[in-house]
Amino acid sequence: MSPSDAPPWARHLRPTLAALSVYDVPPSDPSVARLHANECPEPWPPEVMESVGEVVRQLELGRYPDTSGRRLRATLGRLHGCDPERVVLGNGSDEIIALLQTALSSPGAAPGVVVTPIPTFVMYGHVARVLGMEVREVLLTPALDLPGEPLERALRGATLCFLARPNNPTGSLWSAERIRRLVADHPDVVFVIDEAYVAYAPAGSSMHRADAPDNQVHMGTLSKVGLAALRVGYCIAHPALVRAMNTVRHPYNVSQTSLSVAQTVLERFGDVQAAMIARTRDNRGRLARVLGTIPGATVLPSAGNLVVVRLAGANEAPRLRAHLAREGVLVKDVSTLPRLERCLRVSVGTEAELDRLQAALGRWSPEPA
């Protein structure tokens, strides 16, 4: 629509939205190998699904859910060893990101500053731009590590800094000690440590601790550990920040279905979930080996449920993505992102999905040198 075709009321639209794109992807197709969305691919066993079905059958669909998910917050508090009053639930991590930025931004000419390394999860910057906040993007090193002085400069006068650990889309597990120093050296900046993928990192990788500094926020999600359909994200923060987030949070923001199913799984089937995550970690090794068979390819190390592969040819990434799509295997072309030239990001799949990927790669012909 051109400006001349816009209705008169369109002048009231938030100006920051004009330059932003809509985040939208096609619906999931179970007939293809879905190696593009960083989900936990392992199916829940029938006995778990039967228990979930029983929980859903007992829901009072005509009643509102708990406004803040008290029972699930209590469960998460026990799992993390923290006061449930410090837990905020959201409709996925995306809503938690929005709540944090809304609570910490100010109206007027200087709404605040958000610092993010790049490449990283796009919603950190997207939400900030929607709110009109300044976004300072700091390029990762060629080794996909956090930079030194550029990051220090960006943090001066900043409001928030988002650090995904492990990072998406690179799979990098940045130094916990380096991040702890950043948090200590910049007490006026809120650091959000996004541990969406930490279940796939080596044991003991989580930076969450009960005595974390008051400017450190732990953010997690159930979406990456087998419950993506529920859309349940959460954070653990200082009480003053929790109150601010709950003030801007809409009541009933997480459905009773999601609250009840999540609590059932976490309290009764944690061992099943752990086994699913372990199989996914094992399959990450197989995925790396399969991708390593591509002629001239370099497989990058990963601590997440994803693997990045750098291809040899300049145009090979989009060509291979298209070939795999024709073969019924979906992967993510990240070759236009900084530091990820010629790269594809491939999520870990089930054994059957990795069989399909391996067969499809067997029918792939790289460009001649």
C-alpha positions in Angstrom: 0.0 0.0 0.0 1.4 3.4 -1.0 1.2 6.4 1.4 -1.4 7.9 -0.9 -3.7 4.8 -0.5 -3.5 4.8 3.3 -6.7 5.7 5.2 -6.6 8.9 7.3 -6.3 7.1 10.6 -3.1 5.4 9.5 -1.2 8.5 10.7 -1.7 7.2 14.2 0.3 4.0 13.5 3.5 3.7 15.5 6.2 5.1 13.1 8.8 2.6 14.2 6.8 -0.2 12.6 7.1 1.0 9.0 10.6 -0.3 8.5 10.1 -3.6 10.3 9.0 -6.9 8.7 6.4 -9.3 10.1 7.8 -12.4 11.7 5.7 -15.2 10.0 6.6 -18.7 8.9 4.4 -21.3 7.1 2.6 -23.8 9.3 4.5 -26.9 10.3 4.2 -29.8 7.8 4.7 -33.2 9.6 5.4 -34.9 6.2 8.9 -33.3 5.9 12.0 -33.4 8.1 11.7 -30.2 10.1 15.4 -29.4 10.7 14.9 -25.6 10.6 13.1 -24.6 13.8 15.4 -25.7 16.7 12.8 -27.8 18.4 13.3 -30.9 20.4 12.3 -33.4 17.8 11.8 -36.5 20.0 8.2 -37.6 20.3 6.6 -38.0 23.8 5.8 -41.7 24.5 2.1 -42.8 24.5 1.8 -42.9 28.3 2.8 -39.3 28.6 0.4 -38.3 25.9 -2.4 -40.2 27.7 -1.7 -38.4 30.9 -1.7 -35.1 29.1 -5.0 -36.0 27.5 -6.5 -36.7 30.9 -5.3 -33.3 32.2 -6.9 -31.5 29.3 -10.2 -33.4 29.8 -10.4 -32.1 33.3 -10.0 -28.5 32.4 -12.9 -26.1 32.9 -12.8 -24.5 29.5 -15.3 -21.8 30.5 -13.1 -20.5 33.3 -10.1 -18.2 33.2 -6.7 -19.5 34.1 -4.7 -18.3 37.1 -3.6 -14.7 36.3 0.1 -15.4 36.9 0.4 -19.2 36.8 1.1 -19.7 40.5 1.4 -23.5 40.5 3.7 -23.6 37.6 5.8 -20.8 39.0 6.1 -22.8 42.2 7.3 -25.8 40.2 9.8 -23.7 38.3 10.9 -22.1 41.6 11.6 -25.6 43.1 13.5 -26.6 40.0 15.7 -23.5 40.1 16.0 -23.2 43.8 14.4 -19.7 43.9 11.4 -17.9 45.4 8.4 -18.4 43.0 7.6 -14.7 43.4 10.7 -14.0 41.4 9.4 -16.0 38.4 7.4 -14.3 35.6 5.7 -16.5 33.0 5.1 -15.4 29.4 3.6 -16.7 26.1 7.0 -18.0 25.1 10.3 -16.2 25.5 9.1 -13.7 23.0 6.6 -12.2 25.5 9.2 -12.2 28.3 11.5 -10.2 26.0 8.7 -7.8 25.3 7.8 -7.5 29.0 11.4 -6.8 30.0 11.8 -4.1 27.3 8.5 -2.5 28.0 9.2 -2.4 31.8 12.6 -0.9 31.3 11.9 1.6 28.4 10.9 5.2 28.9 8.5 7.3 26.8 9.9 10.3 25.0 13.1 11.1 23.1 15.3 8.7 25.0 13.4 5.4 25.5 16.5 3.4 26.3 19.3 1.4 24.7 19.4 -2.4 24.0 22.7 -4.1 23.3 22.9 -7.4 21.4 25.8 -9.2 19.8 25.1 -10.2 16.2 24.2 -12.6 14.8 21.8 -13.7 17.6 18.1 -14.2 18.2 16.3 -11.6 16.1 13.5 -10.8 18.6 15.8 -8.9 21.0 16.4 -6.2 18.4 12.9 -6.5 16.8 11.0 -5.7 20.0 13.4 -2.9 20.9 12.8 -1.3 17.5 9.0 -1.7 17.9 9.3 0.3 21.1 11.5 2.9 19.5 14.6 2.0 21.6 18.1 2.4 20.3 19.7 -0.9 19.3 23.4 -1.3 19.5 24.5 -4.4 17.6 28.0 -5.6 18.3 29.6 -8.0 15.8 30.9 -11.3 17.1 34.6 -12.1 16.5 35.4 -14.3 13.5 35.5 -17.2 16.0 31.9 -16.3 16.9 32.9 -15.2 20.4 32.0 -12.0 22.3 34.2 -9.1 21.3 36.1 -7.1 23.8 36.3 -3.3 23.5 33.4 -2.9 21.0 31.0 -4.6 23.5 32.4 -2.5 26.4 31.8 0.7 24.4 28.2 -0.4 23.5 27.4 -1.1 27.2 28.2 2.5 28.2 24.8 4.1 29.0 22.9 1.0 27.9 19.6 -0.2 29.5 19.6 -3.9 28.6 21.9 -6.4 27.2 20.7 -9.7 25.8 23.2 -12.6 25.8 21.9 -16.0 24.4 24.0 -18.8 25.9 24.3 -21.1 23.9 23.7 -18.6 21.1 21.2 -19.0 18.3 22.1 -19.2 15.4 25.7 -20.0 16.1 25.5 -22.6 18.9 28.4 -20.7 20.7 28.8 -21.2 24.5 30.4 -17.9 25.5 32.6 -17.8 28.6 30.6 -17.6 31.8 33.4 -15.9 33.6 33.6 -13.2 30.9 29.9 -12.6 31.2 30.1 -12.4 35.0 32.7 -9.7 34.7 30.5 -7.7 32.3 27.6 -8.0 34.8 29.8 -6.8 37.7 31.5 -4.0 35.7 28.1 -2.6 34.5 25.7 -2.6 37.4 23.4 0.0 35.8 22.7 -2.4 32.8 20.3 -5.3 33.1 21.9 -8.4 31.6 19.4 -11.0 30.3 21.1 -14.4 30.1 18.9 -16.4 27.7 19.4 -20.1 28.4 16.8 -21.4 26.0 19.3 -24.1 24.8 21.3 -24.7 27.9 19.8 -28.2 28.3 21.9 -29.3 25.3 25.2 -27.7 26.7 27.6 -29.6 28.9 26.5 -30.3 32.4 26.9 -27.3 34.7 26.8 -24.7 31.9 23.8 -22.8 33.4 24.7 -19.4 34.8 21.6 -19.3 37.0 22.3 -19.1 40.7 20.3 -18.0 43.7 22.7 -15.3 44.6 23.0 -13.8 41.1 23.6 -10.0 41.0 20.5 -7.9 41.0 21.1 -6.8 37.4 21.2 -10.3 36.1 18.1 -11.9 34.7 17.8 -15.6 33.9 15.5 -16.4 31.0 14.4 -19.9 30.0 11.7 -21.6 27.9 10.0 -24.9 27.6 9.9 -24.6 23.8 13.3 -26.1 23.3 12.8 -29.1 25.6 9.9 -30.8 24.0 7.0 -28.4 24.7 7.1 -25.8 21.9 3.4 -26.2 21.3 2.6 -24.8 24.7 4.4 -21.5 24.3 5.7 -21.2 27.9 8.6 -18.9 28.6 9.8 -17.5 31.9 12.4 -15.4 33.6 13.8 -15.1 37.1 14.6 -11.6 38.1 15.0 -9.1 41.0 11.7 -8.4 42.8 11.6 -4.8 41.7 11.9 -5.8 38.0 9.4 -8.6 38.5 6.9 -6.1 39.9 7.4 -3.8 36.9 7.0 -6.7 34.4 3.8 -7.9 36.1 2.5 -4.4 35.9 2.8 -4.3 32.1 2.0 -8.0 31.7 -1.6 -8.8 30.6 -3.5 -10.9 33.0 -4.2 -14.5 31.9 -1.3 -14.3 29.4 -0.7 -18.1 29.5 -3.6 -20.5 28.9 -4.7 -23.0 31.5 -4.0 -25.7 29.0 -0.4 -24.7 28.8 0.0 -24.1 32.5 -1.5 -27.5 33.4 0.3 -29.6 30.8 3.6 -27.9 31.5 3.2 -28.6 35.2 2.2 -32.2 34.6 5.3 -32.9 32.4 7.8 -31.1 34.7 6.5 -32.8 37.9 5.7 -36.3 36.6 7.8 -36.9 33.5 11.0 -35.1 34.1 13.0 -38.3 33.6 11.3 -38.9 30.2 12.1 -35.4 29.2 15.7 -35.8 30.3 16.0 -39.0 28.1 14.6 -37.1 25.1 17.1 -34.3 25.6 19.9 -36.9 25.9 18.9 -38.6 22.6 18.9 -35.2 20.9 22.4 -34.5 22.2 23.6 -37.8 20.9 22.0 -37.1 17.5 23.7 -33.7 17.4 27.0 -35.7 17.1 25.5 -37.8 14.3 24.2 -34.6 12.6 27.7 -33.1 12.7 29.2 -36.2 11.1 26.6 -36.2 8.4 27.1 -32.6 7.5 30.9 -33.2 7.6 30.5 -35.5 4.5 29.6 -32.5 2.3 32.7 -31.9 0.1 34.6 -28.9 1.3 32.3 -28.2 4.2 33.4 -27.0 7.7 31.2 -28.0 10.7 31.2 -25.4 13.5 31.2 -26.5 17.1 27.8 -26.2 18.9 26.5 -26.4 22.4 22.8 -26.2 21.3 20.4 -28.4 19.5 21.6 -27.1 16.2 24.7 -27.3 14.0 26.1 -24.7 11.6 27.9 -25.8 8.5 30.0 -23.5 6.3 30.0 -24.6 2.7 32.8 -24.1 0.2 31.1 -22.4 -2.7 29.9 -18.7 -2.6 26.3 -19.6 -3.6 26.3 -23.1 -2.3 24.1 -22.4 0.9 20.9 -21.3 -0.9 21.4 -24.0 -3.5 21.7 -26.7 -1.0 18.8 -25.4 1.1 16.6 -25.5 -2.1 17.8 -29.0 -2.9 17.0 -30.3 0.5 13.6 -28.6 0.5 12.8 -30.5 -2.8 13.9 -33.7 -0.9 11.5 -32.9 1.9 14.2 -31.7 4.4 13.9 -28.1 5.7 17.0 -26.3 7.0 17.8 -22.6 7.6 19.9 -20.6 5.2 21.8 -18.1 7.4 24.4 -17.2 4.8 23.2 -13.5 4.6 24.0 -13.0 8.3 27.3 -11.4 9.4 30.0 -13.9 10.3 27.9 -16.7 8.8 28.7 -16.3 5.1 28.1 -19.5 3.1 26.5 -21.2 6.2 23.4 -23.3 6.8 21.9 -23.8 10.3 20.5 -27.3 10.7 18.5 -28.3 13.8 19.0 -31.7 15.3 16.4 -34.3 14.2 15.2 -37.7 15.0 17.1 -40.8 13.7 14.5 -41.0 10.9 14.9 -37.3 10.0 18.7 -37.6 10.0 18.4 -40.7 7.7 16.4 -38.6 5.3 19.0 -35.8 5.4 21.8 -38.2 4.8 20.0 -39.7 1.8 19.3 -36.2 0.4 22.9 -35.2 0.8 23.9 -38.3 -1.1 22.0 -36.9 -4.1 23.6 -33.4 -3.9 26.1 -32.1 -6.4 28.2 -29.1 -5.3 29.2 -26.5 -7.8 32.3 -27.3 -9.7 35.4 -25.5 -8.3 
